[in-house]
Structures are given as C-alpha cells and as structure tokens.
Amino acid sequence: MKLEVLQNCPPIIRDFLTYNETIRGKSSRSVEGYFIDLQNFFRYLLIARGLVDKKTEFEEINISPVNLELIKTVTISDLYAYLVFCKNERGNGTATRARKTSTLRIFFKYLSSQTHQIENNPALMLESPKVKQALPKHLTLEDSYQLLSSVEGPNKERDYCILVLFLNCGLRLSEMCALNLNSISSDSTLTVIGKGNKERMVYLNEACVNAIADYLKVRPNNNIPITDKNALFISRNHRRISPKTIQHIVKTYLAKSGLGNMGYSTHKLRHTAATLMYQHGNVDIRVLKDILGHENLGTTQIYTHVSNRQIKNAIDANPLSNFKNKK
C-alpha cells in the first residue's frame, strides 16, 4: 500500500485496508482501489450530512473527520442514494457502480462481522447493479498460428517465447514479467506468482519447453544488475523486462500478423489460451480455473459462454433457419 494512501486515511479505514492486504492477501492495487471507492463514498456522505462547505470541490474534500460515530449513522438508504449520485453526478457506468457496491459490502462486513465495531450492517441487503457479461475477445486458432509465425528480428527467441507462454499457459501480464529462471523446474512445470502473491504450478507443453530452451541459449547473462539476475526475460537494457515492453512486443507482432487495431492485447492472449483449451482440448472448467489462477469458478465460467455462443451461431447459420411454413 502506498504511503500517501496511509497518510490520507482515517484510522478506521486504514485498519480495514491493512487487514485486506495482510490477512486477506489482497494486492496493493486492490487495496488502493478499496481506498479510492471508500474515499469517494465518504466525500459524498460528508456532503449529504452538511459537514463540508458546499463550495468545496468534490476531489478536494478531506475525509479525515470520518470516524466510527459517523459510520454508525449510515443506512441502506444512504448507500442507494450514493449509487444514484455516482450514476447521475459522477457519470459512473454499471460496472463501476457494481465495483463500488462490492467495496461497500466488504467494508461494512469487516466492521460488523470481523471486528464487531457496528451492530447493524447497512450493506447487508444492498443489491448490486446487474452488469451485462461481455464475452471475452480472443484470437482464433488460425489467428494464433499467424501471430506466432510473424516473429522475427534480433530478439525473436525471447519474443516468441513470451507469445508461446501467453497462448499456451494463459498467464497474466504481471505474471509474465515476474517469471524467474528458478520458476522453471526440471519436470517441465512453471511456478507462477498470481494475484495476491498466490503461487500456482503450470505444466509446460512441448511448445513451451522448446521455446524456453531456445531462448535460454541466447538470453543475456552479462551486465545485468544483481536485482535482475534471476529474471527470466531480459530487456535490451539488460534489466527485467517491464510490462510496457511486453505490451509493445505483443502490439508489434499483432500488427505484423495483420491483427492490429482489432482490440487485441496481452490480456486477450490470456483469453485466447483459455478459450482454445476449453474448445479444442475438452478441458474441464474446474481444471481451467486452476490453470488460470482464478479464485472463483464463476470467473472461469465465461469461457463456457463463448462455446455456447458458437453453438447458437452454428444453429443460426443453418440455411433452413429462416424458412417459414406457408399455411
């Protein structure tokens, strides 16, 4: 958690953030997201309670006055009024409001169930806006072949290895950057550090094993800072490769393969790996959940929806689909 977050936090919110990072194992990014959501809610609450000057800009409202006494006055009506404010005054979409709802639920559950600081949880019956689930965008099998065949240049072994791991293992961008030499085991497995520093093991298929072996033959070993000596992927500056560099690599080869400007990204390669495994490999959804490092099965179930959509499209494509009986 960033120092500025801690410095701008009332103690009761700071304790909540610390609990989530240390006990629940949430990433710093997730914890900072909680802070931003709660900061905006309490700015609204201070306005609603008439505790700030009306001329004060919303972003300038200091939430330091927030304490347990104020929190105990919050009702479910306040929470719904805040969500209306987010929609009408802040222009927040459904997904953003759903996320804010989730943060409020987690916060008030912490105060009522975990620490017993409040007797009644105002967010207990708080309903979340329904978010339309978008199907994940992904490359087809032919697109994937095309992308891998486009790799060339002085760093072709490294770049090819990165693309192969994305498309075969479904790694997140942060996971790819964090790979170390000792992440690779002799039994053809890869140790991946996922969200919340959770460790999982991914088996490497033949394509991955060969790509890694070819890259290790040319991987730079000299002039690498001690802090980056164990990094698997090294940049041209002889440091651990950055997320921005990997994003640039992926964007470059997508363009070379004729797939540029189509909304594809490193995360879409992760979607591609999951979709190909599910559709072509008959992989059980629970196994796919473990491969991807999803915390909940519900997150993984979207890949079954992709398959269902294709089945519907196939039925709709039947030339008899528009036939109407002449009565």
N, C-alpha and C positions, 0 to 999 in steps of 0.2 A: 504494500500500500504506500502511495506517495506521501511524502512528508507534508505537502501542502493540504492534502486531504485530512490528515490528522489534525493539523493546526486549525482548520476551519470547521471542525466538528464539535458540537456539544458533546459532553461526556457520554450521555446515554446512547447517542448514535455511534460514537467512536467505539464503545464497548461492543455494540452489535456488529460493526464492521470487523473488529478484531476477532470476534467469535467465529465469523464466517470464514475468515482467512486461516485461522489457526486450528479450529476444531472441525469445521465442515470441509476444510481443504479447498476452498474456492480460490480461483486465480486472482491476482491483483487487479486484472482488468474487470472481472466480475464484481469485485468488491467496490471498485471505483464507480461502476455502473449503479450499484446499490446507493452509493453516496449521492450521485447526481439525481437519481429518482427521488430520494428522501429529501434532499435539499429543495427541490422544486415543490414537493408536496408541502413542506413546512413554510416555504415562502408564501404559498397560496394561503395556508392556514393563518399565518400572521396577518395577511391582508384581510381575510374573512373575519378575524377576531378584532380588527381595528387596532392592531398593535404596531403598525408601521405607518409612516407618513404616506399619504396617497400619491404624493409627487415622486416618491422613490421608484426608480426603475426596477422592474422585476428581478433582473440579473444582479442588481446591487443590494438586494435585501439580505441582511445578515441574520443567519438563523441561530446565532449564539444564545438568544433568550429561550430557545426551546428546552424544556425540562419535563420531568415526569408529570408534574401537575398539569401542564398544558396538554400533554399527550393523553392524560386520563379524560380529558373533555371531548376527545374525538369520537364521533358517532359514525355509523354507516352512512348516514345522510351526508356528512362532511366528505366522505370518500367518494360517493357518487357525484356530489357537486364538483369535486376536484376533477373527476374524469370528464365532466361536461366542460369545465374550464379548459382542460387540456385540448379538447376537441375544437371548441369554438374560439378560444382566445389564443391558444398556442399552435393551433393547426396540426395537432398530432394525429397521425393515422391510426387505424385499428391495431396494427401490430405494436406500435409504440405504446398505445394505451393498455394493451394486454400485458406488455412487459412491466409497465408501471404498476398495474394491478397485482402482478406476481410479487413485485418488490414489497408492496404494502402488506400483502398477506404474510410474507416471510418475516417482515419486521414485527408485526403485531403478534404473530405466533411466537416469536422469540420472547417478546415481553410478557406474554400470558402463559405460555407452556414451558419454555426453557428457564426463564428467570423469575417468573411469578411476580412481576412488578405491577401488573394490572390484573384485575379480576375478570373483566369482560373484554373479549377480543372483538373490536368493532368490524374487523375484516373477515370474521369467520364465515359470514354468509355473502361476502362480496363476490359478485359474478364478474367474470372476465368477458370483454368483448370477443365475439367469435371471429377468429382470423381465418380467412379463406386460405387453405393449404395449397400453396403453389407446388406443382410438380418440379422436381429438381432438373435443371437443364444439364444435358450430358452429351458427350460425343458418341456417335455410333461406333460399331466395331470397325467399319471401313475408315471412318474419320481418325480413329486411334492409330490404325496402320499408317495412314497418311502422315499423321503428326510425327510418329517415330521415324518414318523414312526421310523426314525433312532435315534431320540433324546433321550438321556439318561444321567445319571450322576448327580453329586451334583448341577449343575446349569441348570437342564433340563427345569424348568419352564421359566427361563429367555431366554435360548437359543431357546426354542420352540416358545416363544412369538415373538422373533426377526424374526425367519423364517416365521411365520404366517403373520406378518406385511409386510415383503418383498413380499411374494407371493400373498397377498390379496390386498395390497394398492399400490404396485409399488413404494415404497419410494426409494430415493437415499441414498447412504451410509452416506453422510454428514447429511441428514435429520434424519436418524435413530439415529445417535449419539446425535443430538441436541434436541431430544424429552425430554420434562419435564413432571413432574407429572401434572402440570396445563395445559398441552397440551391436556389432555383428559377431555372432557366435559360430563356432566351427560346425555346429549341427544345422547350419542354414536357417537360423532364426534371427530375428531382429528385435532388439529391445527398444520400445518406443515410449517416450515420456509424453503423455497426453494432457488433457485439461486437468487442472487441479493437481498437477505433478503425479497423476496416476500412471503407473507403469503397466504396460501390456506387452505381450510377446506376439510377434507376427512371423509366420512361416514364409520363407523366401522360395519362390518357384525358380525354375531353371533360368528363365529370362532375367530375373533379378540377380541371381548368383553370378551369372555370366557378365552382366552389366557392371556389377560391383567389382568383380575381378579385373575386368578390362580397365576400369577407372583407377583402381589402386596401383596399377602398373605405371601410370603417368601422374599420379597425384603428387603435387609439390611437397617436398619434405624439408627444404631449406628456407631460412629467413622467415620462419613462422613464429610469432610471439608465443611465449610459454603458455599463455592463457588459451591459445587456439590450437596447440599442437595436437590435441586429441580430436579435433573437429574432423568429421568425415569429408565434408565438402568445403573446399578452399577457393576463395575468390582470387582474382588476378592480383590483388594487393596482398596476397599470402595471409589472409585472415579468414576466420569462419565466415562462410557465405551468409549474406543478410537476406531477410525476407524480400526486400526491394529488388535485389539482384535476381533472386529466383523468379519473382513475378515478371521481371524484364525478360528473362530467358524463355519462360513459357509464352509470353506475348510475342516474342520474336519468332518462335517456331510455329505458333498458331498462324501468324501472318504468312510465313514461308510456305506453309502447307495449304494455304487458301482458306483458312478457317478464322482469319482475323475479323474484327468488327462484328462478331456474332454473339457477343456476350459471354464468351468462354473465359475462364480464369483458372488459377491454381485450384480453387475450391471446386470448380466444375470438373476438374480432373479427378478429384476425390469422388464426386458424384458418379463419374463415368466408371470408375473402378467398381463401386458398389453395384451399379446397375448391370454391368457386364457379368459380375459374379452371380448376381441373382437370376438374370435372364438366361445366361448361357451356361452357367456352371451348376444350376439347380442347388444353390447354396441355401441351407436352412436360414430363415430370418434371424434366429437366435445366434447362429454361428456368425452371421454377418454383423450383428450387433457387437460381438466381441472383437471381431477384426477391426471394425471402425472405431472402437473405443467409446461407443455410446453408453450413456448412463442408464437411459430408459429405452425399453423395446419400442415404445411409441415413436421415438425419433427415427428408428430404423424402418418402421412400417411404411414410410412414404415410398420406399422402393418397390413395395408390392403394388402400390397405386400406379406406378409407372407401367408395370406389366399389365394391370387391369385396363389402363387407358389404351394400350396397344391392342389388347383383345377387342375392346369396343371398336377401335378404328378398323380392325380387320373385318368385323361383322358389318360395319357401315360401308366398307368398300365392296361388299358383295354386290354384283350388278343387279341382283334382284331386290336390293334394299329399298328401291323407290317404286317398286311395282305396286300398282293399285288395281284391285279387282273391279272389273266392270260389272256392275249389278244390273 
